[in-house]
Amino acid sequence: MEPSFTDYWDIVIRQWLAGEVDEYQQAFFGNKGEFGLSFDDLPEPYWGDPQDSSFVIVNYNPGGGFNRDRHTYRDCAGCPKSIVTYVQQKGYSTLARESPLLMSEAELKEKDMSWVMEYDGWDWWQKKQHWIEQIESAAAEAKGQKATVRKKPPFVFELCAWHSKNFNDKCMNVLLNDAFLKKQFSETLRETVRQSDLKLAVCVGAKFNGLLGKIGFTTVDSVGQPQTNGKERRFQMYWCDDISAEAGRIVVTWIPSSRNRYQQFSEKELIALKSILKHNQEKL
């Protein structure tokens, strides 16, 4: 019997702590340094609870690495009050379900985890909080609901769990392996969207367009997509499987010629996002 998504990553990360690499993950490391990924830094495959989230966010991979950060550097396992030590002692899934990178300063202090704020990844996600709230509000409005104060965090998972300064095309070629996509991506995406409150995933980056089509997700018309050739944000909608509320929807969003894929939505872009969500809500 195949392990679940979370069990699989607990196994991979236990192997990583021992200096070993799983057979599926080995493909990312090819010749030393070929793909620019760090094997010395704790992989971050996901944050949040895959069975209980507001919605799903999918990224290419976690940035950074190579700076021997005590929170992620394997040789720092055992250092007090560090992420890698917490994972070594309690397992990655225990930490990830807490979703500390998406907690506020007050929440972390309440849980006696304020040391997480020293990790650059926490600061990165704090700057994305308004972006997350904009998506949640737009999706709720499209369903005819009032936006409410978030009671649970989104589920965030990475197409590739390993840190790098850039996500290059060589990494993407590894991901175009059918067995890997099924095991690590498509099944997880479908199931986590179905179990999210908003029945929605947002994939950030243009590379997801070709990827989702390759593995059988159904494209929907890009209603509300800006049509200029400039740097306005683009949107493309997919259904998970059939056209139903339970199957859920996936929105791919990207900004041409820009590396800042997470900048806050402008008023015009929010109108476009609400339009594409509302249009496809009416098809149900």
TIFI-952819 format. One record per atom (N, C-alpha, C): x, y, z. Coordinates in steps of 0.001 Angstrom, whole numbers, padded with zeros to 6 digits, always signed. Example, Ala and Ser with C-alpha at 12.3 -4.5 7.8 and 13.67 -1.06 7.14 Angstrom:
2
+013190-005690+007800 +012300-004500+007800 +013200-003300+007800 +012850-002250+007080 +013670-001060+007140 +012900+000030+007870 
//
This chain:
284
+000844-001207+000000 +000000+000000+000000 +000876+001253+000000 +000572+002168-000891 +001353+003399-001007 +001095+004294+000210 +002134+004940+000745 +001915+005867+001867 +001133+007093+001401 +000438+007733+002320 -000253+008977+002003 +000763+010061+001680 +000286+011173+001162 +001160+012305+000831 +001978+012731+002043 +001323+012894+003188 +002043+013361+004374 +002984+012278+004918 +002556+011023+004892 +003435+009939+005353 +004663+009817+004457 +004431+009970+003143 +005546+009883+002204 +006619+010920+002547 +006195+012147+002810 +007175+013195+003083 +007826+013027+004455 +007120+012449+005398 +007787+012131+006665 +008922+011132+006439 +008671+010158+005568 +009704+009164+005243 +010876+009822+004524 +010575+010637+003512 +011632+011310+002734 +012503+012168+003646 +011869+012893+004549 +012634+013826+005385 +013421+013081+006457 +012919+011971+006939 +013741+011142+007844 +014984+010632+007106 +014798+010236+005842 +015948+009804+005041 +016912+010964+004826 +016364+012132+004554 +017202+013315+004329 +018039+013637+005567 +017442+013525+006740 +018185+013791+007977 +019360+012827+008136 +019214+011628+007532 +020297+010639+007574 +021254+010776+006399 +021057+011807+005567 +021934+012044+004431 +021598+011207+003214 +020370+010655+003172 +019950+009815+002055 +018855+010524+001265 +018581+010016+000053 +017557+010644-000784 +016645+009575-001376 +015357+009853-001369 +014334+008962-001909 +014508+008798-003426 +014084+007647-003963 +014301+007383-005389 +013584+008383-006288 +012391+008819-005929 +011692+009809-006757 +012402+011159-006701 +012883+011526-005515 +013526+012827-005351 +014926+012870-005959 +015541+011719-006103 +016900+011637-006651 +016995+012294-008023 +015905+012225-008793 +015921+012787-010151 +016225+014283-010157 +015932+014970-009050 +016190+016407-008993 +017665+016738-008801 +018468+015745-008487 +019854+016043-008136 +020856+015585-009173 +020444+014773-010157 +021276+014422-011295 +022756+014565-011038 +023434+015237-011949 +024840+015587-011726 +024897+016716-010705 +025856+016670-009850 +025940+017625-008735 +025783+019065-009209 +024785+019733-008655 +024563+021141-008955 +023845+021421-010262 +023475+020379-011009 +022898+020583-012342 +021619+021409-012319 +020765+021171-011313 +019468+021843-011278 +019427+023013-010302 +020532+023273-009621 +020576+024408-008711 +019750+024243-007459 +019491+022987-007040 +018691+022722-005841 +019618+022359-004679 +019188+022706-003482 +020011+022445-002304 +019569+021159-001611 +020475+020187-001541 +020195+018960-000801 +020526+019126+000677 +021239+020184+001026 +021643+020395+002417 +020574+021085+003248 +019538+021620+002600 +018487+022347+003310 +017199+021543+003359 +016553+021593+004507 +015305+020877+004741 +014309+021124+003614 +013829+020078+002928 +012782+020291+001928 +011508+020761+002615 +010743+021607+001937 +009476+022105+002484 +008364+021746+001509 +007883+020506+001543 +006898+020067+000559 +005525+020705+000720 +005168+021060+001953 +003836+021636+002180 +003796+022288+003552 +002791+023154+003711 +002456+023738+005003 +000944+023720+005138 +000440+023311+006287 -000998+023283+006515 -001527+021865+006594 -002842+021768+006697 -003520+020475+006820 -004174+020141+005479 -003756+019074+004816 -004338+018764+003500 -005818+018421+003539 -006333+018114+004717 -007751+017735+004843 -008610+018840+005433 -008015+019989+005728 -008788+021042+006388 -008131+022390+006142 -008556+023066+005080 -007958+024354+004712 -009013+025278+004145 -008674+026553+004044 -009580+027505+003399 -009556+027300+001878 -008349+027241+001306 -008168+026916-000110 -006734+026423-000269 -006322+026136-001488 -005017+025526-001743 -004153+026489-002558 -002902+026624-002182 -001925+027404-002948 -000841+026453-003423 -000478+026528-004702 +000580+025683-005237 +001678+026568-005826 +002912+026333-005388 +004074+027086-005856 +005028+026170-006609 +006014+026765-007284 +007046+025962-007938 +007915+025243-006908 +008538+026016-006024 +009387+025433-004991 +009752+026521-003987 +010231+026133-002790 +010652+027156-001825 +011962+027797-002270 +012062+029079-002098 +013277+029779-002511 +014377+029662-001473 +015474+030328-001734 +016576+030371-000781 +017419+029110-000787 +017959+028796+000386 +018887+027674+000488 +020315+028145+000279 +021254+027254+000541 +022690+027490+000327 +023314+028493+001303 +022562+028965+002299 +023152+029944+003222 +023331+029383+004631 +023195+028069+004770 +023409+027397+006053 +022559+028007+007162 +021314+028297+006834 +020356+028813+007818 +020152+027752+008905 +020239+028137+010156 +020142+027141+011229 +018755+026500+011295 +017766+027123+010665 +016420+026552+010662 +016258+025433+009633 +017075+025442+008601 +016903+024453+007534 +018138+023622+007243 +019297+024072+007662 +020545+023387+007321 +020646+022071+008109 +020872+020961+007388 +020833+019646+008029 +021824+019518+009180 +022992+020102+009046 +023999+019990+010101 +023601+020741+011375 +022518+021527+011311 +022043+022237+012500 +020972+021441+013256 +020654+020246+012778 +019726+019391+013512 +020289+019158+014905 +019525+019489+015919 +020012+019418+017297 +020216+020792+017903 +020315+021827+017048 +020411+023193+017563 +019098+023564+018248 +019147+024260+019380 +017892+024601+020077 +017034+025563+019271 +015728+025386+019417 +014746+026291+018825 +014999+026546+017349 +015058+025471+016569 +015179+025598+015120 +014179+024657+014462 +013778+024994+013261 +012794+024191+012547 +013315+022783+012292 +014559+022672+011873 +015100+021358+011538 +015194+020468+012783 +015449+021048+013939 +015483+020266+015182 +014082+019813+015574 +013102+020698+015432 +011707+020341+015716 +011285+019165+014835 +011647+019230+013553 +011304+018158+012615 +012019+016861+013001 +013262+016960+013389 +014025+015787+013802 +013359+015104+015001 +012831+015881+015918 +012253+015336+017141 +010806+014878+016990 +010001+015611+016193 +008564+015339+016156 +008025+014947+014781 +008837+015075+013749 +008383+014733+012401 +007882+015948+011648 +008086+015937+010325 +007709+017098+009526 +006205+017355+009559 +005385+016297+009455 +003930+016487+009386 +003384+017158+010637 +003979+016889+011794 +003532+017527+013041 +003724+019032+012960 +004878+019456+012466 +005136+020887+012318 +004278+021499+011214 +004209+020830+010073 +003514+021401+008912 +002038+021640+009196 +001396+020715+009923 -000032+020893+010237 -000272+022099+011137 +000715+022437+011948 +000610+023658+012760 +000630+024904+011886 +001270+024798+010725 +001390+025898+009764 +001989+027158+010395 +003148+027035+011053 +003698+028193+011774 +004110+029346+010879 +004475+029078+009614 +004895+030177+008742 +003728+031091+008386 +002504+030600+008585 +001325+031412+008291 +000687+031973+009557 +001306+031734+010715 +000802+032276+011975 +001276+033709+012180 +000492+034467+012908 +000895+035819+013271 +001888+035772+014431 +002514+036897+014695 +003445+036984+015823 +002741+036617+017131 +001521+037109+017316 +000776+036818+018546 +000485+035324+018676 +000109+034680+017565 -000189+033248+017609 +001050+032433+017959 +002185+032805+017390 +003421+032083+017674 +003835+032248+019143 +003679+033448+019672 +004025+033676+021071 +003116+032866+021988 +001842+032788+021628 +000887+032022+022430 +001267+030544+022479 +001821+030022+021374 +002216+028624+021300 +003663+028389+021706 +004319+029442+022209 +005730+029371+022596 +006603+028935+021413 +006286+029484+020234 +007051+029174+019028 +007581+030449+018375 +007803+031475+019163 +008223+032753+018572 +009570+032654+017864 +010337+031606+018153 +011614+031410+017466 +011442+031199+015964 +010242+030780+015528 +009973+030599+014093 +010129+031919+013347 +009876+033045+014024 +009956+034351+013374 +011366+034703+012925 +012366+033973+013432 +013746+034218+013015 +014060+033613+011651 +013148+032776+011158 +013347+032123+009855 +012832+033028+008739 +013628+033217+007696 +013240+034102+006588 +011935+033663+005939 +011660+032362+005950 +010425+031863+005346 +009182+032405+006022 +009265+032631+007336 +008125+033216+008054 +007877+034640+007571 +008921+035428+007463 +008785+036811+007009 +008220+036855+005591 +008677+035926+004731 +008184+035880+003339 +006683+035654+003309 +006201+034693+004107 +004773+034401+004098 +003939+035489+004775 +004502+036177+005751 +003751+037267+006381 +003440+038370+005366 +004359+038582+004439 +004148+039604+003409 +003104+039184+002386 +002715+037915+002411 +001713+037420+001455 +000316+037325+002078 +000163+037744+003333 -001112+037573+004023 -002250+038333+003342 -001971+039560+002919 -003034+040333+002264 -003404+039700+000923 -002416+039217+000207 -002649+038512-001074 -003572+037313-000854 -003331+036560+000207 -004174+035407+000544 -005590+035859+000869 -005704+036915+001657 -007021+037428+002045 -007803+037922+000832 -007110+038514-000131 -007789+038974-001350 -008416+037799-002099 -007685+036694-002209 -008206+035508-002906 -009398+034931-002158 -009267+034815-000847 -010369+034258-000046 -011631+035108-000182 -011478+036417-000154 -012631+037312-000277 -013263+037221-001657 -012420+037186-002705 -012940+037098-004075 -013685+035791-004286 -013163+034681-003773 -013810+033375-003943 -015116+033312-003173 -015139+033868-001963 -016366+033871-001174 -017438+034715-001860 -017049+035875-002390 -018003+036750-003074 -018571+036079-004315 -017730+035334-005047 -018191+034634-006248 -019244+033569-005911 -019169+033029-004698 -020135+032022-004251 -021342+032648-003556 -021383+033986-003545 -022501+034673-002906 -022403+034694-001397 -021174+034539-000868 -020973+034531+000573 -020265+035808+001004 -020412+036130+002276 -019691+037268+002821 -018291+036838+003222 -017340+037707+002974 -015972+037412+003420 -015943+037464+004940 -015354+036463+005553 -015274+036396+007012 -013819+036339+007453 -013617+036555+008740 -012265+036436+009281 -011820+034985+009137 -010615+034785+008633 -010136+033431+008379 -010069+032613+009669 -010667+031420+009624 -010647+030524+010781 -009603+029431+010624 -009110+029273+009413 -008089+028256+009174 -007176+028730+008051 -005943+028287+008028 -005017+028727+006977 -005245+027967+005680 -004699+028470+004580 -004713+027695+003336 -003759+026511+003465 -003910+025553+002556 -002934+024477+002440 -001998+024866+001312 -000712+024923+001605 +000298+025327+000628 +001153+024120+000292 +001282+023787-001004 +002265+022761-001322 +003062+023120-002561 +004224+022496-002640 +005218+022866-003639 +005325+021788-004716 +005429+022235-005950 +005649+021303-007052 +006958+020547-006845 +007968+021244-006388 +009260+020661-006026 +009567+021140-004609 +009909+020230-003710 +010051+020578-002291 +011404+021171-001919 +012361+021122-002850 +013744+021500-002517 +014003+022974-002787 +014789+023589-001938 +015103+025015-002044 +016015+025303-003237 +015835+026481-003811 +016758+026970-004846 +016580+028467-004985 +017565+029107-005556 +017455+030544-005789 +016578+030830-007005 +016549+029909-007957 +015687+030016-009131 +015121+028631-009438 +013957+028620-010099 +013374+027346-010518 +013528+027271-012035 +014524+026482-012494 +014840+026521-013919 +014105+025451-014719 +014229+025527-016037 +013521+024599-016920 +013983+023159-016749 +015232+022952-016318 +015704+021589-016086 +014900+020934-014961 +014589+021706-013932 +013745+021183-012851 +012369+020817-013399 +011838+021660-014265 +010512+021400-014824 +010523+020132-015655 +011606+019857-016347 +011686+018637-017158 +011618+017388-016286 +012196+017439-015097 +012090+016312-014167 +010639+016087-013792 +009909+017180-013618 +008513+017079-013185 +007588+016563-014279 +008037+016589-015522 +007205+016092-016615 +007317+014569-016750 +007574+013918-015661 +007614+012460-015575 +006236+012001-015094 +005549+011182-015896 +004166+010824-015586 +004004+010191-014214 +004909+009283-013861 +004804+008601-012567 +004974+009598-011427 +005926+010504-011583 +006161+011497-010539 +004953+012426-010400 +004419+012876-011527 +003283+013793-011481 +002083+013170-010782 +001819+011905-011083 +000672+011244-010462 +000896+011083-008970 +002091+010634-008600 +002387+010353-007185 +002471+011634-006360 +003109+012641-006888 +003434+013810-006094 +002564+015041-006333 +001806+015040-007411 +001126+016298-007731 -000370+016155-007981 -000759+015448-009045 -002153+015494-009472 -003120+014944-008430 -002803+013818-007808 -003708+013247-006811 -003819+014156-005591 -002702+014704-005175 -002717+015607-004021 -003514+016863-004326 -003336+017418-005513 -004063+018623-005893 -005565+018376-005899 -005999+017299-006531 -007428+016993-006590 -008029+016819-005196 -007368+016039-004365 -007927+015724-003054 -007936+016933-002129 -006875+017727-002150 -006840+018878-001245 -007828+019957-001673 -008059+020116-002975 -009069+021071-003439 -010455+020619-002981 -010765+019348-003155 -012077+018825-002746 -012331+019045-001253 -011271+018969-000464 -011446+019064+000985 -011253+020471+001533 -011025+021428+000661 -010893+022820+001103 -012269+023467+001196 -012394+024475+002030 -013682+025151+002215 -014180+025803+000932 -013273+026443+000194 -013668+027185-001000 -013625+026348-002274 -013233+025077-002164 -013122+024186-003329 -012312+024866-004438 -011158+025401-004040 -010369+026218-004948 -008879+026003-004711 -008122+025958-005808 -006665+026016-005739 -006187+027166-006604 -005128+027833-006166 -004485+028880-006959 -003042+028447-007190 -002709+028178-008449 -001344+027802-008835 -000639+029051-009339 +000500+029356-008772 +001157+030630-009053 +002336+030429-009991 +002165+030859-011242 +003240+030759-012225 +002759+030192-013548 +003244+030756-014649 +002775+030381-015986 +003062+028930-016341 +004110+028334-015764 +004466+026952-016099 +003345+025964-015749 +002467+026349-014837 +001383+025442-014450 +000374+025225-015576 +000280+026172-016506 -000691+026009-017600 -000435+024733-018388 +000763+024578-018908 +001076+023392-019686 +001027+022132-018843 +001416+022254-017592 +001457+021095-016703 +000061+020556-016421 -000872+021423-016091 -002237+020977-015772 -002910+020346-016982 -002681+020922-018156 -003248+020327-019363 -002683+018948-019635 -001404+018760-019371 -000748+017475-019623 -001332+016358-018780 -001734+016671-017560 -002200+015606-016665 -003716+015541-016550 -004410+016146-017511 -005832+015858-017661 -006824+016786-016999 -006378+017936-016503 -007334+018879-015946 -008026+019617-017092 -009304+019905-016925 -010124+020475-017997 -010041+021993-018011 -009657+022560-019148 -009540+024005-019277 -010907+024653-019409 -011063+025804-018774 -012278+026601-018876 -011895+027925-019532 -012842+028556-020227 -012547+029839-020863 -011990+030841-019857 -011048+031653-020315 -010389+032623-019439 -011198+033896-019334 -012398+033802-018811 -013260+034968-018668 -012623+035955-017699 -012607+037232-018094 -012053+038249-017226 -010548+038388-017318 -009899+037614-018156 -008431+037697-018283 -008033+038984-018992 -007125+039764-018439 -006649+040954-019145 -006080+040572-020511 -006363+041368-021496 -005991+041009-022860 -004784+041777-023395 -004205+042655-022578 -003078+043434-023094 -001824+042572-023145 -000811+043068-023815 +000454+042360-023923 +001485+042885-022921 +001033+043679-021967 +001941+044235-020985 +002180+043285-019826 +002280+043841-018622 +002599+043028-017457 +001393+042816-016545 +000176+042948-017089 -000999+042711-016259 -001124+041225-015930 -001645+040961-014760 -001777+039588-014296 -002744+038801-015187 -002390+037555-015446 -003227+036671-016270 -003894+035624-015378 -005049+035138-015827 -005765+034087-015120 -006220+033011-016110 -006095+031766-015717 -006634+030654-016506 -007308+029686-015546 -008553+029316-015862 -009317+028437-014987 -009319+027005-015499 -009253+026045-014569 -009388+024617-014861 -010395+024015-013886 -011109+023002-014354 -011877+022159-013440 -010988+021002-013012 -011203+020533-011775 -010408+019396-011310 -010713+018143-012128 -011987+017817-012272 -012397+016650-013066 -013646+017019-013837 -014806+016635-013300 -016059+017024-013928 -016418+018435-013470 -017434+019009-014137 -017870+020356-013778 -018866+020219-012638 -018373+020278-011425 -019239+020159-010261 -018634+020927-009109 -019492+021320-008167 -019020+022084-007025 -018060+021273-006180 -018286+019954-006108 -017445+019120-005260 -016068+018873-005884 -016007+018834-007217 -014714+018594-007875 -013747+019741-007598 -014280+020969-007616 -013439+022119-007350 -012797+022702-008594 -012206+023875-008405 -011623+024618-009520 -010176+024993-009212 -009421+025197-010283 -008026+025602-010158 -007825+026853-011007 -007256+027870-010415 -006918+029083-011149 -005394+029181-011235 -004879+029287-012444 -003462+029573-012646 -003336+031086-012843 -002444+031701-012105 -002249+033141-012257 -000758+033451-012385 -000445+034405-013220 +000953+034795-013426 +001006+036199-013993 +002177+036806-013906 +002398+038139-014441 +003524+038044-015461 +003241+038234-016739 +004290+038124-017760 +005466+039045-017471 +006668+038527-017732 +007903+039306-017608 +008149+039849-016206 +007592+039162-015210 +007816+039600-013838 +008118+038404-012949 +009082+038554-012043 +009383+037497-011084 +008579+037665-009798 +007897+038805-009664 +007098+039061-008461 +005686+038523-008668 +005547+037206-008561 +004263+036568-008863 +003234+036772-007761 +003671+037251-006599 +002775+037333-005449 +002421+038766-005065 +002676+039711-005943 +002325+041069-005580 +000811+041171-005417 +000376+042110-004581 -001038+042245-004280 -001828+042535-005550 -003065+042042-005571 -003927+042266-006723 -004362+043725-006757 -004300+044318-007951 -004865+045647-008124 -006390+045525-008167 -007070+046656-008105 -008539+046617-008168 -009002+045998-009485 -008331+046328-010573 -008693+045771-011884 -008483+044259-011907 -007385+043799-011301 -007098+042362-011284 -008079+041614-010398 -008509+042239-009308 -009511+041606-008450 -010837+041459-009175 -011193+042461-009960 -012427+042381-010761 -012328+041217-011732 -011158+041050-012361 -010953+039947-013297 -011047+038601-012591 -010425+038494-011413 -010464+037241-010655 -011893+036908-010235 -012610+037892-009703 -013997+037657-009291 -014858+037275-010480 -014581+037877-011629 -015353+037585-012835 -015188+036140-013275 -013936+035658-013313 -013712+034294-013769 -014270+033274-012764 -014186+033600-011484 -014743+032698-010471 -016269+032694-010499 -016857+033891-010638 -018318+033985-010642 -018905+033362-011888 -018282+033583-013035 -018772+033028-014303 -018835+031513-014215 -017792+030922-013690 -017744+029460-013635 -018557+028904-012477 -018827+029713-011464 -019752+029305-010402 -021152+029154-010979 -021497+030039-011915 -022834+030001-012517 -023046+028789-013413 -021951+028108-013827 -022084+026903-014641 -022487+025664-013838 -022362+025776-012503 -022617+024591-011662 -024102+024293-011592 
//
